[in-house]
Amino acid sequence: MLLMRRLLSALLAITVCFAAPSWVMAADSAHGGQVFSSTCAACHAGGGNIVDPAKTLQKAALEATLSNYGSGHEEAIVAQVTNGKGGMPSFADVLSAADIADVAAYVEAQASSGW
């Protein structure tokens, strides 16, 4: 019985350790809006794109442009912001990973509501 209790406690501890990042690192869309306004809005004001008008931040355009968008919306936006592509530079050296996740949450929320 004592061995079973210890095994279950160890299993619970391992589960909590691996589950923690999803709830500890929850993205903050409001903060993402602030970061977006100061860093992204010069090119993407109102969900647009001044560099390539066909590649906006509207939901349909994101689905067409980001090849991995269907697998996880925010993850695809994080990858795009982190790595850059085409006319968009990488922001990995400009923004923290938390800021990028927050921007992705903001963009996804705005795209889902139609900006």
KARAHU-V977999 format. One record per pair of residues at least 6 apart in sequence whose C-alpha atoms are under 7 Angstrom apart, sorted by sequence separation. I is the first residue (numbers start at 1). J is the second residue. D is the distance in whole Angstrom. If there is no record, write none. Layout:
BEGIN
{{I & J & D} {I & J & D}}
END
This chain:
BEGIN
{{43 & 49 & 5} {44 & 50 & 7} {49 & 55 & 6} {55 & 61 & 6} {63 & 69 & 6} {84 & 90 & 4} {43 & 50 & 5} {49 & 56 & 5} {62 & 69 & 7} {63 & 70 & 7} {69 & 76 & 5} {83 & 90 & 5} {43 & 51 & 7} {48 & 56 & 5} {68 & 76 & 6} {82 & 90 & 5} {83 & 91 & 7} {47 & 56 & 6} {48 & 57 & 6} {81 & 90 & 6} {82 & 91 & 5} {83 & 92 & 7} {47 & 57 & 5} {55 & 65 & 7} {66 & 76 & 7} {81 & 91 & 6} {82 & 92 & 5} {47 & 58 & 6} {81 & 100 & 7} {78 & 100 & 6} {78 & 101 & 6} {78 & 104 & 6} {77 & 104 & 5} {74 & 104 & 5} {74 & 105 & 6} {74 & 108 & 6} {73 & 108 & 7} {51 & 87 & 7} {59 & 111 & 5} {58 & 111 & 5} {59 & 112 & 6} {57 & 111 & 6} {58 & 114 & 7} {35 & 99 & 7} {32 & 99 & 7} {36 & 103 & 6} {35 & 103 & 7} {47 & 115 & 6} {46 & 115 & 6} {32 & 102 & 4} {33 & 103 & 6} {31 & 102 & 6} {32 & 103 & 4} {29 & 102 & 5} {32 & 105 & 7} {33 & 106 & 6} {27 & 101 & 6} {28 & 102 & 5} {29 & 103 & 7} {32 & 106 & 5} {27 & 102 & 5} {29 & 105 & 5} {30 & 106 & 7} {28 & 105 & 7} {29 & 106 & 4} {27 & 105 & 6}}
END
